[in-house]
Amino acid sequence: MVKPNVNLSTPTMPPVGDVQPKADGVRQMFAAISGRYDLLNRVLSMGVDQTWRNQAAREVLALSPKRVLDVATGTADFALALKKMAPDLEVIGCDFVPEMLEVGRHKAKAQQLDVLLEEKDALALDYPDASFDALSCAFGFRNFADYHQGLLEFYRVLRPGGRMVILEFPPPQENLFGSAFRLYFEQVLPRVGRFISGSEYAYTYLPQSVLAFPEPQKLIKMMEDVGFKSRYHLLSGGIAAIHIGVKPFEIKSSEIKPSEIKSSEINPSGAKL
Ligand SMILES: C[S@@+](CC[C@H](N)C(=O)[O-])C[C@H]1O[C@@H](n2cnc3c(N)ncnc32)[C@H](O)[C@@H]1O
């Protein structure tokens, strides 16, 4: 197990929600829990988290991509699930917390799975435009400091026709099951999480960030605003949700750079026809 190099008793919880200055806090928090992150996932979800990842991975693979980017890959569970399901697939996972990636590299080596894990900020990916056939982001998107900027980057690095899959926890639904889940999420999970992880706030941040996260319909609207054709479906009675966006083949006029406009498309006054 890789030892975290960050003080576990760091007292400040990152802010939750969209457009928040949370990157440093999020980095510090995941660095601190990296060694226990997988164990916590299994215990707190009673093992269901891997089933959700597998369901989302099947959506990523639906159009037989050749090259996939798993953003906010953390300890690489999603990237490894993709590689297991499609051994010929080129899988690149990226995350901005080196401690999480290090755990992922150990797992990849132990499982003899060839995935490339790189340190990158999801809000400023330095991959070329249109360089991936598909892109996934499992339980990472909620932690971004700016959701719109994240979606813009996802859209940019996907090729036209490419598919993006976001697996996230939507806010619990307003029904009996949602209320029961909320009780577990807000009362039980933070205590178990604190006990196992040693972090005072990481598993308080989790439910609070979920409560502050947009409803699926709102996230779909944000995806469509960026240009994706989008849909979603709920998993396990609404505890998790898979959001699927496809980058259309036709390019929006606002995406055409002046350098790409041929002289025959420019009228004598210089305006685009
Ligand atoms: C809850 S973990 C999810 C990890 C993994 N995808 C999984 O399914 O278990 C969230 C991850 O998002 C990463 N993350 C959050 N914001 C990020 C950003 N702006 N750029 C890259 N990674 C980010 C964190 O470092 C953390 O590893």
The ligand as an SDF file (V2000), in Angstrom:
LIG
                    3D

 27 29  0  0  0  0  0  0  0  0999 V2000
  -13.5880   10.1530   -6.1980 C   0  0  0  0  0  0  0  0  0  0  0  0
  -12.0830   10.0070   -7.0490 S   0  0  0  0  0  0  0  0  0  0  0  0
  -12.5300    9.0110   -8.4530 C   0  0  0  0  0  0  0  0  0  0  0  0
  -11.3890    8.1670   -8.9380 C   0  0  0  0  0  0  0  0  0  0  0  0
  -11.7320    7.1170   -9.9860 C   0  0  0  0  0  0  0  0  0  0  0  0
  -12.1890    7.7030  -11.2250 N   0  0  0  0  0  0  0  0  0  0  0  0
  -12.7100    6.0990   -9.4920 C   0  0  0  0  0  0  0  0  0  0  0  0
  -13.6310    5.7300  -10.2370 O   0  0  0  0  0  0  0  0  0  0  0  0
  -12.5660    5.6260   -8.3740 O   0  0  0  0  0  0  0  0  0  0  0  0
  -11.9590   11.6070   -7.7500 C   0  0  0  0  0  0  0  0  0  0  0  0
  -10.6510   11.8690   -8.4540 C   0  0  0  0  0  0  0  0  0  0  0  0
  -10.7820   13.0750   -9.1980 O   0  0  0  0  0  0  0  0  0  0  0  0
   -9.5160   13.6810   -9.2250 C   0  0  0  0  0  0  0  0  0  0  0  0
   -9.6730   15.0770   -9.6390 N   0  0  0  0  0  0  0  0  0  0  0  0
  -10.4860   16.0100   -9.1090 C   0  0  0  0  0  0  0  0  0  0  0  0
  -10.3470   17.1690   -9.7640 N   0  0  0  0  0  0  0  0  0  0  0  0
   -9.4310   16.9610  -10.7470 C   0  0  0  0  0  0  0  0  0  0  0  0
   -8.8690   17.7650  -11.7670 C   0  0  0  0  0  0  0  0  0  0  0  0
   -9.2040   19.0510  -11.9090 N   0  0  0  0  0  0  0  0  0  0  0  0
   -7.9690   17.2200  -12.5980 N   0  0  0  0  0  0  0  0  0  0  0  0
   -7.6050   15.9220  -12.4800 C   0  0  0  0  0  0  0  0  0  0  0  0
   -8.0880   15.1050  -11.5300 N   0  0  0  0  0  0  0  0  0  0  0  0
   -9.0020   15.6150  -10.6700 C   0  0  0  0  0  0  0  0  0  0  0  0
   -9.0090   13.4910   -7.8070 C   0  0  0  0  0  0  0  0  0  0  0  0
   -7.6360   13.6670   -7.7220 O   0  0  0  0  0  0  0  0  0  0  0  0
   -9.4530   12.0670   -7.5230 C   0  0  0  0  0  0  0  0  0  0  0  0
   -8.4460   11.1430   -7.8260 O   0  0  0  0  0  0  0  0  0  0  0  0
  1  2  1  0
  2  3  1  0
  2 10  1  0
  3  4  1  0
  4  5  1  0
  5  6  1  0
  5  7  1  0
  7  8  2  0
  7  9  1  0
 10 11  1  0
 11 12  1  0
 11 26  1  0
 12 13  1  0
 13 14  1  0
 13 24  1  0
 14 15  1  0
 14 23  1  0
 15 16  2  0
 16 17  1  0
 17 18  1  0
 17 23  2  0
 18 19  1  0
 18 20  2  0
 20 21  1  0
 21 22  2  0
 22 23  1  0
 24 25  1  0
 24 26  1  0
 26 27  1  0
M  CHG  2   2   1   9  -1
M  END
$$$$
